[in-house]
Amino acid sequence: MEHAEACLLLLLFAIGVAVAQQRVAPSPSEPTPTAKQQSNGSDKVSFFRSQNQKGDPIRSTAYPVAASTPTATPEGGTALYKQYAKDGSVCTLIRTDALLTFSYVDKIKEKTETDIFLPNEVTVSGHCHLEDSSLLTMRWKSYILNWFFMKTPGGERWYLDKMEVKFNTSEKKFEHYPKPGRAVKMSTPAKVGLFPTPVGKAYECLEEETIQLEGSKDISASILLRDLKIQPFIFKGDDFGPEFICQPGAKSFRDERAPLAVGTTLAVVTLLTVSGYGVYRYIKIKKVQYDNVE
């Protein structure tokens, strides 16, 4: 009996230690409202696709280097954006055909929707000198689009930690908004990482994806990304690395730092339980032996 109890306790302890020591890696989850495929045949996708058959060139915009000469591309509406490190090497590449959609109730109490295409030529800034995090900022007019990238603990994968949009309602696109001149900031929900990808590879998804934004009570917003290819933390070469093709249901993952803390706590509790039980058994056995001697 004592042997069985000891085996059971050792098994519990091993489970706790395994949970605590597991490497934190992005686990695929079901698509969330922050990253879901746009349904086929919807009005928004049809509009988006029809508006982007223009044969626009891909333009590379860099910081602090000026924009390079545009090159022809068969993909209408798609643009390539480059971010350069201080030594002049490319550190982040984003290729996409993006559309920002905003909806609100206008001055006459009717629901209004306005669409803003991400221009081919934007000012790119930010930083990419840190090992585990980087920021790419796109600016045009009063609009600012921030891309925040992070690496998982251990540095095996990168992911898009947050997308953030800033703008002013004085823009012509918001001429019917009841509060002109208002500064607005909207972003993706906290603790939801997008596009988890092995470091050194580029996340690629040709399907349209919708990323929901939050942060305003009277404006709803989303970003529609089409023909997306993205890679931060480029440490070798000036082009995309091997493709990591998107998979259904694996476009986002939850922050795993909390489960790691829970696992560590479980391991400590298990250790204390085993130790306490061992002391209890030791005292009990000693008492039984003493009683037998008497």
C-alpha positions as CSV (number, residue, x, y, z in Angstrom):
1,M,0.0,0.0,0.0
2,E,2.8,2.4,0.9
3,H,4.6,1.6,-2.3
4,A,1.4,2.4,-4.3
5,E,0.9,5.7,-2.5
6,A,4.5,6.7,-3.1
7,C,4.1,5.9,-6.8
8,L,1.0,8.1,-7.0
9,L,2.7,11.0,-5.3
10,L,5.7,10.7,-7.6
11,L,3.4,10.7,-10.6
12,L,1.6,13.9,-9.4
13,F,5.0,15.6,-8.9
14,A,6.2,14.6,-12.4
15,I,3.0,16.1,-13.9
16,G,3.5,19.4,-12.1
17,V,7.1,19.7,-13.1
18,A,6.3,18.9,-16.7
19,V,3.7,21.6,-16.8
20,A,6.0,24.1,-15.3
21,Q,9.0,23.3,-17.5
22,Q,7.1,23.1,-20.8
23,R,8.4,25.6,-23.4
24,V,5.9,28.3,-24.1
25,A,5.0,28.0,-27.8
26,P,2.0,29.5,-29.6
27,S,-0.7,26.9,-29.7
28,P,-3.2,27.2,-32.6
29,S,-6.7,28.0,-31.5
30,E,-10.0,28.4,-33.2
31,P,-10.2,31.6,-35.3
32,T,-11.1,34.5,-33.1
33,P,-13.0,37.7,-34.0
34,T,-9.5,39.3,-34.3
35,A,-8.4,37.2,-37.1
36,K,-11.0,35.4,-39.2
37,Q,-11.3,34.7,-42.8
38,Q,-13.8,36.9,-44.7
39,S,-16.7,34.8,-45.8
40,N,-16.8,34.1,-49.5
41,G,-19.4,36.1,-51.5
42,S,-19.7,38.9,-48.9
43,D,-20.3,42.4,-50.1
44,K,-17.2,43.8,-48.4
45,V,-14.8,41.3,-50.0
46,S,-16.4,41.7,-53.4
47,F,-16.1,45.5,-53.1
48,F,-12.5,45.2,-51.9
49,R,-11.5,42.9,-54.8
50,S,-13.2,44.9,-57.5
51,Q,-11.6,48.1,-56.2
52,N,-8.1,46.7,-56.3
53,Q,-7.9,45.5,-59.9
54,K,-6.0,48.7,-60.9
55,G,-2.6,47.4,-61.7
56,D,-1.0,49.6,-59.1
57,P,2.8,49.2,-58.7
58,I,4.5,47.8,-55.7
59,R,6.3,50.6,-53.9
60,S,9.0,50.1,-51.3
61,T,9.0,52.8,-48.6
62,A,11.9,52.8,-46.1
63,Y,13.0,54.6,-43.0
64,P,15.3,56.5,-42.9
65,V,16.1,55.9,-46.6
66,A,13.9,57.4,-49.2
67,A,11.4,55.4,-51.2
68,S,12.9,53.2,-53.9
69,T,11.8,53.3,-57.5
70,P,8.5,51.5,-58.0
71,T,8.5,48.2,-59.9
72,A,5.7,46.7,-61.9
73,T,3.7,43.9,-60.4
74,P,0.8,41.8,-61.8
75,E,-0.9,42.0,-58.4
76,G,-3.2,45.0,-58.4
77,G,-3.3,47.0,-55.2
78,T,-0.5,45.1,-53.5
79,A,2.4,47.1,-52.1
80,L,5.7,46.2,-50.4
81,Y,6.8,48.1,-47.4
82,K,10.4,47.9,-46.1
83,Q,11.8,48.9,-42.7
84,Y,15.6,49.4,-42.5
85,A,17.9,49.0,-39.4
86,K,20.4,51.6,-38.5
87,D,23.1,49.7,-40.4
88,G,21.0,50.0,-43.6
89,S,19.9,46.3,-43.7
90,V,16.3,45.3,-44.1
91,C,14.7,44.3,-40.7
92,T,11.0,44.1,-41.5
93,L,9.0,43.4,-44.7
94,I,5.3,43.7,-45.2
95,R,3.5,43.0,-48.4
96,T,-0.2,43.4,-48.5
97,D,-3.3,45.0,-50.1
98,A,-5.0,46.5,-47.0
99,L,-8.3,48.2,-46.4
100,L,-9.4,50.0,-43.3
101,T,-13.1,50.1,-42.7
102,F,-14.9,52.4,-40.2
103,S,-18.6,52.6,-39.4
104,Y,-20.4,55.1,-37.2
105,V,-23.7,56.9,-36.7
106,D,-23.6,60.2,-38.6
107,K,-25.1,63.6,-37.9
108,I,-28.6,62.6,-39.1
109,K,-28.5,59.4,-37.0
110,E,-27.9,57.1,-39.9
111,K,-25.2,54.4,-40.0
112,T,-22.3,55.3,-42.2
113,E,-19.4,53.2,-43.4
114,T,-16.2,54.6,-44.9
115,D,-13.3,52.7,-46.4
116,I,-9.7,53.8,-46.6
117,F,-7.1,51.9,-48.6
118,L,-3.6,51.7,-47.3
119,P,-1.6,53.9,-49.8
120,N,1.3,52.5,-51.8
121,E,3.5,55.3,-50.6
122,V,3.6,55.9,-46.8
123,T,6.3,57.1,-44.4
124,V,7.7,54.1,-42.6
125,S,9.4,54.6,-39.2
126,G,9.7,52.6,-35.9
127,H,12.5,50.6,-34.4
128,C,13.9,47.1,-34.9
129,H,17.1,47.1,-32.8
130,L,15.7,45.0,-29.9
131,E,16.1,41.2,-30.0
132,D,12.6,40.3,-28.9
133,S,10.3,43.2,-30.0
134,S,10.0,45.7,-32.9
135,L,7.6,48.4,-34.1
136,L,6.8,49.4,-37.7
137,T,4.8,52.6,-38.1
138,M,3.1,53.7,-41.3
139,R,2.0,57.3,-41.7
140,W,-0.1,59.1,-44.3
141,K,-2.1,62.3,-43.8
142,S,-3.3,62.1,-40.2
143,Y,-3.4,58.3,-40.2
144,I,-1.0,56.2,-38.3
145,L,-0.9,52.4,-38.5
146,N,1.4,50.6,-36.0
147,W,2.5,47.0,-36.2
148,F,3.9,45.7,-32.9
149,F,5.9,42.4,-33.2
150,M,7.1,40.2,-30.4
151,K,8.9,36.9,-30.0
152,T,7.7,34.1,-27.8
153,P,9.8,33.3,-24.7
154,G,12.7,31.3,-26.0
155,G,12.7,33.2,-29.2
156,E,11.5,30.4,-31.5
157,R,8.5,32.2,-33.0
158,W,7.5,35.7,-33.8
159,Y,3.9,37.0,-33.8
160,L,2.0,40.2,-34.3
161,D,1.3,41.4,-30.8
162,K,-0.9,44.3,-31.7
163,M,-2.1,46.5,-34.5
164,E,-3.0,50.0,-33.7
165,V,-4.7,52.7,-35.8
166,K,-4.7,56.5,-35.0
167,F,-6.5,59.1,-36.9
168,N,-8.4,62.4,-36.6
169,T,-12.0,62.8,-37.5
170,S,-11.3,66.1,-39.3
171,E,-10.3,64.0,-42.3
172,K,-12.6,64.3,-45.3
173,K,-13.6,60.6,-45.0
174,F,-15.2,61.5,-41.7
175,E,-17.0,64.7,-42.8
176,H,-20.4,63.3,-41.6
177,Y,-19.1,62.2,-38.2
178,P,-20.8,64.2,-35.5
179,K,-17.6,65.1,-33.6
180,P,-15.1,66.6,-36.0
181,G,-11.5,67.2,-34.9
182,R,-11.5,64.2,-32.5
183,A,-8.3,62.2,-32.1
184,V,-9.1,58.4,-32.1
185,K,-7.0,55.4,-31.3
186,M,-8.1,51.9,-31.9
187,S,-6.3,48.6,-31.6
188,T,-6.6,44.8,-31.5
189,P,-7.7,43.1,-28.2
190,A,-5.0,42.6,-25.6
191,K,-3.2,39.3,-25.2
192,V,-4.1,37.9,-28.6
193,G,-1.1,37.2,-30.8
194,L,-1.6,37.1,-34.6
195,F,0.2,35.0,-37.2
196,P,2.5,32.9,-35.0
197,T,5.5,32.0,-37.3
198,P,8.9,30.4,-36.8
199,V,11.7,33.0,-36.6
200,G,13.4,33.3,-40.0
201,K,10.3,32.5,-41.9
202,A,7.6,34.8,-43.6
203,Y,4.0,34.4,-42.8
204,E,2.0,34.2,-46.0
205,C,-1.8,34.2,-46.6
206,L,-3.4,34.9,-49.9
207,E,-6.9,34.7,-48.5
208,E,-8.6,37.8,-47.1
209,E,-8.4,38.2,-43.4
210,T,-10.4,40.5,-41.2
211,I,-8.8,41.9,-38.0
212,Q,-11.3,43.7,-35.7
213,L,-10.3,46.8,-33.7
214,E,-11.6,48.2,-30.5
215,G,-11.2,51.3,-28.3
216,S,-14.0,53.6,-29.4
217,K,-17.6,53.7,-28.1
218,D,-19.2,55.2,-31.3
219,I,-16.8,54.0,-34.0
220,S,-16.3,50.4,-35.1
221,A,-13.3,49.5,-37.2
222,S,-11.6,46.6,-38.9
223,I,-8.6,46.0,-41.1
224,L,-9.0,43.7,-44.2
225,L,-5.7,42.2,-45.3
226,R,-5.4,40.6,-48.7
227,D,-2.3,38.9,-50.3
228,L,-0.5,39.2,-47.0
229,K,3.2,38.3,-46.6
230,I,5.0,39.6,-43.5
231,Q,8.3,39.0,-41.7
232,P,9.9,40.9,-38.9
233,F,13.3,40.2,-37.2
234,I,15.1,39.6,-40.5
235,F,18.7,39.0,-39.7
236,K,20.0,37.6,-42.9
237,G,19.5,39.0,-46.4
238,D,17.1,41.7,-47.7
239,D,14.3,39.5,-48.9
240,F,11.6,37.3,-47.4
241,G,12.7,34.0,-45.8
242,P,10.9,30.6,-46.5
243,E,7.1,30.9,-46.6
244,F,5.1,29.8,-43.6
245,I,1.6,29.3,-45.2
246,C,-1.4,30.2,-43.1
247,Q,-3.5,27.3,-41.8
248,P,-7.3,27.4,-41.0
249,G,-7.8,28.0,-37.3
250,A,-4.1,28.8,-36.6
251,K,-4.0,32.6,-37.3
252,S,-3.9,33.5,-33.6
253,F,-3.0,32.2,-30.2
254,R,-3.4,33.2,-26.6
255,D,-0.6,34.6,-24.5
256,E,0.8,31.6,-22.7
257,R,2.7,33.4,-19.9
258,A,-0.3,33.0,-17.5
259,P,-0.5,29.2,-18.1
260,L,3.3,29.0,-17.4
261,A,2.8,30.7,-14.1
262,V,0.0,28.4,-13.2
263,G,2.1,25.4,-14.1
264,T,5.0,26.6,-12.0
265,T,2.6,27.1,-9.0
266,L,1.2,23.6,-9.5
267,A,4.7,22.2,-9.4
268,V,5.5,24.0,-6.2
269,V,2.2,23.0,-4.6
270,T,2.8,19.4,-5.6
271,L,6.4,19.5,-4.2
272,L,5.1,20.8,-0.9
273,T,2.4,18.2,-0.8
274,V,4.8,15.4,-1.4
275,S,7.3,16.7,1.1
276,G,4.5,17.2,3.8
277,Y,3.1,13.8,3.2
278,G,6.6,12.3,3.4
279,V,7.2,14.0,6.8
280,Y,3.8,12.8,8.0
281,R,4.4,9.2,7.0
282,Y,7.9,9.3,8.6
283,I,6.5,10.6,11.9
284,K,3.6,8.1,11.8
285,I,5.9,5.1,11.1
286,K,8.2,6.2,13.9
287,K,5.3,6.4,16.3
288,V,4.0,3.0,15.4
289,Q,7.5,1.5,15.9
290,Y,7.8,3.2,19.3
291,D,4.4,1.9,20.3
292,N,5.4,-1.7,19.3
293,V,8.6,-1.4,21.4
294,E,6.6,-0.5,24.4
